[in-house]
Amino acid sequence: PCSGVNGLWSAVTVAALLATAWGVRPLRTAALGALAVLLALPMNGWRAATLVYLPGLKLGSAEELTHTALGAVVFCCWLLLLAAAAWRWRLRSPE
């Protein structure tokens, strides 16, 4: 998703899915959702700042594809951070 709002909703949804799949406790699930929201500002700032420089690269017809790819790369980084937090907070089975 290229739009910041779409990215935010998608990240919160993925955070909830990861928390469910990996058995994250309820309080940590709420923290994971809050992390998704808090990451929205720097991630969208990074995306927007990079998009400012796209026209200067003179990409021509590839500019739209680059715009979409950049949004996808930033969103994947966002999800990797959420996945790392969810993995760290998952329930561990007793050994």
C-alpha positions as CSV (number, residue, x, y, z in Angstrom):
1,P,0.0,0.0,0.0
2,C,1.3,3.4,-1.0
3,S,-1.1,5.5,1.0
4,G,-0.1,6.2,4.6
5,V,-3.6,5.4,5.9
6,N,-3.8,2.1,4.0
7,G,-0.4,1.2,5.3
8,L,-1.5,2.0,8.9
9,W,-4.6,-0.2,8.7
10,S,-2.7,-2.9,7.0
11,A,0.1,-2.9,9.6
12,V,-2.4,-2.9,12.5
13,T,-4.2,-5.9,10.9
14,V,-0.9,-7.7,10.3
15,A,0.1,-7.0,14.0
16,A,-3.1,-8.6,15.1
17,L,-2.6,-11.6,12.9
18,L,0.9,-12.1,14.0
19,A,-0.1,-11.8,17.7
20,T,-2.8,-14.4,17.1
21,A,-0.7,-16.8,15.1
22,W,2.2,-16.7,17.6
23,G,0.2,-16.6,20.8
24,V,1.2,-13.2,22.0
25,R,-0.5,-12.2,25.4
26,P,-3.3,-9.6,25.3
27,L,-1.3,-6.8,26.8
28,R,1.6,-7.3,24.5
29,T,-0.9,-7.6,21.6
30,A,-2.1,-4.1,22.5
31,A,1.6,-3.0,22.6
32,L,2.2,-4.5,19.2
33,G,-0.8,-2.6,17.8
34,A,0.5,0.6,19.4
35,L,3.9,-0.1,17.8
36,A,2.3,-0.4,14.4
37,V,0.7,3.0,14.9
38,L,3.8,4.6,16.3
39,L,5.9,3.3,13.4
40,A,3.5,5.0,10.9
41,L,5.0,8.4,11.3
42,P,8.7,7.5,10.7
43,M,7.9,5.0,8.0
44,N,5.6,7.4,6.1
45,G,8.1,10.2,6.6
46,W,10.8,7.9,5.1
47,R,8.5,7.1,2.1
48,A,7.5,10.7,1.5
49,A,11.0,12.0,1.8
50,T,12.2,9.5,-0.7
51,L,9.4,10.2,-3.1
52,V,10.4,13.9,-3.1
53,Y,13.6,12.8,-4.8
54,L,12.0,10.5,-7.4
55,P,11.3,13.3,-10.0
56,G,14.9,14.4,-9.8
57,L,16.0,10.9,-10.9
58,K,14.5,11.4,-14.4
59,L,13.0,7.9,-14.5
60,G,10.5,8.7,-17.1
61,S,7.9,6.0,-17.6
62,A,9.4,3.9,-14.8
63,E,8.5,6.6,-12.2
64,E,5.0,5.1,-11.4
65,L,6.5,1.6,-11.0
66,T,9.3,3.0,-8.8
67,H,6.7,4.8,-6.7
68,T,4.8,1.6,-6.1
69,A,7.9,-0.4,-5.5
70,L,9.2,2.1,-2.9
71,G,5.9,2.0,-1.1
72,A,6.1,-1.8,-1.0
73,V,9.7,-1.8,0.3
74,V,8.9,0.6,3.1
75,F,5.8,-1.4,4.0
76,C,7.9,-4.6,4.1
77,C,10.4,-3.0,6.5
78,W,7.5,-1.9,8.7
79,L,6.2,-5.5,8.8
80,L,9.6,-6.9,9.5
81,L,9.9,-4.6,12.6
82,L,6.4,-5.8,13.7
83,A,7.2,-9.4,13.1
84,A,10.5,-9.1,15.1
85,A,8.5,-7.6,18.0
86,A,5.8,-10.2,17.8
87,W,8.3,-13.0,17.6
88,R,10.1,-11.7,20.7
89,W,6.8,-11.4,22.6
90,R,5.4,-14.8,21.6
91,L,4.4,-17.4,24.2
92,R,7.2,-19.8,24.7
93,S,6.4,-23.4,25.4
94,P,7.8,-24.7,28.7
95,E,10.9,-26.8,28.3
